[in-house]
Amino acid sequence: MLLLPVIWSKIARKLPAKEYPTSMLISLSKDGEAVAKAIEHLGLEAVRGSSSHKRKKKDKGGAAAVAETSRRLRSGSVVCLTPDGPRGPAEAVQPGTLIMAQRTDALIIPYALDCRPVFRLDTWDRFMIPLPFTKGAMILGSPLSVNRSVGKEERLRQIEEAMNAAHERAAAIVAKR
């Protein structure tokens, strides 16, 4: 996650100009605030908000974030988001990715990053912190369109399989170095 904004900013610089610059969906948390400030320096914009916790009645800006993300996607802009959501489970694609793609007819581009050596935090997502002189690889998979002829669970499985394939490819590249 620490490297993704840098990589996305390099990709964004090569894309044709759009109504909205490349952006990232980031939570309203204190951690998210630090990430939002950091990506501004890289020329990316933040769309802030995340889904609410089912047992807590606190608004985390999810509806506004979905609306803004949808507006950006409809205009043809790129929005980077974490498909396993703010609470996981890790590497399990949550419905938000699919819902936004369906609403906007946007393509989903699966991507994965792997690097070694890393320090992993004891968090739900096993957050990676690259160590000095880390070697890494980021893989962008083939764009996926939302196939509406199959059920929601099948579509989520297809996205997850594409994400897993991208991760396996990135891990294989890193292992060869």
Backbone hydrogen bonds in HBPLUS format (Angstrom, degrees):
<---DONOR---> <-ACCEPTOR-->    atom                        ^
c    i                          cat <-CA-CA->   ^        H-A-AA   ^      H-
h    n   atom  resd res      DA  || num        DHA   H-A  angle D-A-AA Bond
n    s   type  num  typ     dist DA aas  dist angle  dist       angle   num
A0007-ILE N   A0003-LEU O   3.09 MM   4  6.38 163.8  2.12 158.9 164.0     1
A0008-TRP N   A0004-LEU O   2.77 MM   4  5.94 172.7  1.78 166.5 168.4     2
A0009-SER N   A0005-PRO O   2.89 MM   4  5.96 150.7  1.98 141.7 149.4     3
A0010-LYS N   A0006-VAL O   3.19 MM   4  6.48 150.1  2.29 142.7 149.8     4
A0011-ILE N   A0007-ILE O   3.04 MM   4  6.41 154.1  2.11 149.7 157.3     5
A0012-ALA N   A0008-TRP O   2.77 MM   4  5.92 161.5  1.80 151.3 156.9     6
A0013-ARG N   A0009-SER O   3.10 MM   4  6.24 149.3  2.19 142.4 148.6     7
A0014-LYS N   A0011-ILE O   3.02 MM   3  5.49 145.9  2.14 110.6 120.4     8
A0015-LEU N   A0012-ALA O   3.10 MM   3  5.22 155.0  2.16 105.6 113.3     9
A0045-GLU N   A0022-THR O   3.17 MM  23  6.52 160.5  2.21 141.2 147.2    10
A0023-SER N   A0078-VAL O   3.05 MM  55  6.49 160.6  2.09 152.3 157.6    11
A0080-CYS N   A0023-SER O   2.81 MM  57  6.24 164.8  1.83 154.0 155.4    12
A0024-MET N   A0045-GLU O   2.88 MM  21  6.42 146.2  2.00 156.0 166.0    13
A0047-VAL N   A0024-MET O   2.89 MM  23  6.02 164.7  1.92 151.1 151.8    14
A0025-LEU N   A0080-CYS O   2.94 MM  55  6.31 158.5  1.98 163.7 167.9    15
A0026-ILE N   A0047-VAL O   2.84 MM  21  6.05 163.5  1.86 157.2 162.1    16
A0049-GLY N   A0026-ILE O   2.85 MM  23  6.14 151.7  1.93 141.7 149.9    17
A0033-GLU N   A0029-SER O   2.96 MM   4  6.31 140.5  2.12 141.7 152.5    18
A0034-ALA N   A0030-LYS O   3.30 MM   4  6.67 153.1  2.37 147.2 152.0    19
A0035-VAL N   A0031-ASP O   3.19 MM   4  6.56 157.9  2.24 147.9 153.9    20
A0036-ALA N   A0032-GLY O   2.81 MM   4  6.01 160.3  1.85 151.9 157.6    21
A0037-LYS N   A0033-GLU O   3.01 MM   4  6.23 159.5  2.05 149.6 154.0    22
A0038-ALA N   A0034-ALA O   3.04 MM   4  6.21 153.7  2.11 143.1 150.7    23
A0039-ILE N   A0035-VAL O   2.94 MM   4  6.20 160.3  1.98 158.1 161.8    24
A0040-GLU N   A0036-ALA O   3.33 MM   4  6.48 143.4  2.47 139.9 148.3    25
A0041-HIS N   A0038-ALA O   3.20 MM   3  5.63 133.5  2.43 105.7 116.0    26
A0042-LEU N   A0039-ILE O   2.89 MM   3  5.00 145.2  2.01 101.7 113.0    27
A0044-LEU N   A0039-ILE O   3.13 MM   5  5.39 163.5  2.16 149.8 144.6    28
A0043-GLY N   A0040-GLU O   3.13 MM   3  5.24 165.9  2.15 107.5 111.2    29
A0050-SER N   A0060-LYS O   2.99 MM  10  5.51 151.5  2.08 128.9 138.0    30
A0056-LYS N   A0053-HIS O   3.19 MM   3  5.28 133.1  2.43 100.9 113.6    31
A0065-ALA N   A0061-GLY O   2.94 MM   4  6.04 154.2  2.00 150.6 158.7    32
A0066-VAL N   A0062-GLY O   2.89 MM   4  6.09 156.8  1.94 151.8 157.6    33
A0067-ALA N   A0063-ALA O   3.02 MM   4  6.24 159.8  2.06 146.7 152.2    34
A0068-GLU N   A0064-ALA O   2.94 MM   4  6.16 164.3  1.96 149.8 153.8    35
A0069-THR N   A0065-ALA O   2.82 MM   4  5.89 163.2  1.85 148.7 154.3    36
A0070-SER N   A0066-VAL O   2.85 MM   4  5.90 159.1  1.89 146.2 152.5    37
A0071-ARG N   A0067-ALA O   2.98 MM   4  6.20 154.8  2.04 145.3 151.9    38
A0072-ARG N   A0068-GLU O   3.04 MM   4  6.31 159.1  2.08 149.6 154.6    39
A0073-LEU N   A0069-THR O   2.89 MM   4  6.15 160.1  1.93 153.1 158.9    40
A0074-ARG N   A0070-SER O   2.88 MM   4  6.02 163.4  1.91 153.4 157.5    41
A0075-SER N   A0071-ARG O   3.25 MM   4  6.43 140.8  2.41 137.5 146.8    42
A0077-SER N   A0072-ARG O   3.07 MM   5  5.44 149.0  2.17 163.2 153.6    43
A0076-GLY N   A0073-LEU O   2.95 MM   3  5.15 157.4  2.00 108.0 115.2    44
A0085-GLY N   A0082-THR O   3.19 MM   3  5.82 159.1  2.24 121.4 123.6    45
A0094-GLN N   A0083-PRO O   2.77 MM  11  5.92 170.7  1.78 162.8 160.0    46
A0092-ALA N   A0089-PRO O   3.12 MM   3  5.65 151.4  2.21 140.5 136.7    47
A0099-ILE N   A0095-PRO O   2.86 MM   4  6.07 164.1  1.88 163.1 168.4    48
A0100-MET N   A0096-GLY O   3.00 MM   4  6.16 169.0  2.01 153.2 155.3    49
A0101-ALA N   A0097-THR O   3.10 MM   4  6.29 156.6  2.15 145.5 152.4    50
A0102-GLN N   A0098-LEU O   2.88 MM   4  6.09 157.7  1.93 153.1 159.2    51
A0103-ARG N   A0099-ILE O   2.95 MM   4  6.16 162.2  1.98 152.5 157.2    52
A0104-THR N   A0100-MET O   3.20 MM   4  6.21 141.1  2.36 140.3 149.0    53
A0105-ASP N   A0101-ALA O   2.83 MM   4  5.41 126.1  2.12 144.7 154.4    54
A0108-ILE N   A0144-LEU O   2.83 MM  36  4.99 166.2  1.85 147.2 151.2    55
A0144-LEU N   A0108-ILE O   2.70 MM  36  4.99 159.3  1.74 142.5 149.9    56
A0141-GLY N   A0110-PRO O   2.66 MM  31  5.08 175.2  1.66 160.2 160.9    57
A0112-ALA N   A0139-ILE O   3.01 MM  27  5.40 145.3  2.13 143.6 153.5    58
A0139-ILE N   A0112-ALA O   2.87 MM  27  5.40 159.6  1.91 156.9 163.7    59
A0114-ASP N   A0137-ALA O   3.04 MM  23  5.65 156.7  2.09 156.2 163.6    60
A0137-ALA N   A0114-ASP O   2.92 MM  23  5.65 153.1  1.99 162.3 170.0    61
A0116-ARG N   A0135-LYS O   2.98 MM  19  5.70 153.5  2.05 158.9 166.3    62
A0135-LYS N   A0116-ARG O   3.05 MM  19  5.70 165.9  2.07 152.2 147.6    63
A0131-LEU N   A0117-PRO O   3.20 MM  14  5.89 175.2  2.21 141.9 140.4    64
A0119-PHE N   A0129-ILE O   2.86 MM  10  5.07 164.7  1.88 140.7 145.3    65
A0129-ILE N   A0119-PHE O   2.72 MM  10  5.07 152.0  1.80 153.2 162.5    66
A0121-LEU N   A0127-PHE O   2.84 MM   6  5.24 161.7  1.87 152.1 157.3    67
A0126-ARG N   A0123-THR O   3.01 MM   3  5.03 160.7  2.05 107.6 113.9    68
A0134-THR N   A0131-LEU O   3.14 MM   3  5.58 127.1  2.44 148.9 143.3    69
A0155-ARG N   A0151-GLY O   2.99 MM   4  6.32 157.3  2.04 153.9 160.8    70
A0156-LEU N   A0152-LYS O   2.92 MM   4  6.19 162.0  1.95 157.0 161.8    71
A0157-ARG N   A0153-GLU O   2.94 MM   4  6.13 151.1  2.02 141.7 150.0    72
A0158-GLN N   A0154-GLU O   2.93 MM   4  6.21 151.0  2.02 146.8 154.3    73
A0159-ILE N   A0155-ARG O   3.07 MM   4  6.39 158.4  2.12 151.0 155.8    74
A0160-GLU N   A0156-LEU O   2.94 MM   4  6.13 163.5  1.96 149.0 154.1    75
A0161-GLU N   A0157-ARG O   2.84 MM   4  6.04 155.9  1.90 149.1 155.6    76
A0162-ALA N   A0158-GLN O   3.06 MM   4  6.29 155.5  2.12 144.1 150.2    77
A0163-MET N   A0159-ILE O   2.91 MM   4  6.22 153.8  1.98 150.2 158.1    78
A0164-ASN N   A0160-GLU O   2.84 MM   4  6.08 162.0  1.87 152.1 157.0    79
A0165-ALA N   A0161-GLU O   2.90 MM   4  6.09 154.1  1.97 146.0 153.1    80
A0166-ALA N   A0162-ALA O   3.06 MM   4  6.27 154.6  2.13 143.1 149.4    81
A0167-HIS N   A0163-MET O   2.95 MM   4  6.26 155.7  2.01 149.5 156.6    82
A0168-GLU N   A0164-ASN O   2.86 MM   4  6.09 162.8  1.89 152.5 157.0    83
A0169-ARG N   A0165-ALA O   3.02 MM   4  6.19 154.4  2.09 143.9 150.6    84
A0170-ALA N   A0166-ALA O   2.98 MM   4  6.23 158.7  2.03 147.9 153.6    85
A0171-ALA N   A0167-HIS O   2.85 MM   4  6.06 164.1  1.88 156.0 160.4    86
A0172-ALA N   A0168-GLU O   2.94 MM   4  6.09 151.1  2.02 141.6 149.5    87
A0173-ILE N   A0169-ARG O   3.04 MM   4  6.31 154.9  2.11 146.6 152.8    88
A0174-VAL N   A0170-ALA O   3.03 MM   4  6.27 163.9  2.05 152.6 156.5    89
A0175-ALA N   A0171-ALA O   2.91 MM   4  6.04 154.6  1.98 146.1 153.4    90
A0176-LYS N   A0172-ALA O   3.25 MM   4  6.39 138.9  2.43 140.4 149.0    91
A0177-ARG N   A0174-VAL O   3.21 MM   3  5.50 150.7  2.30 105.7 114.0    92
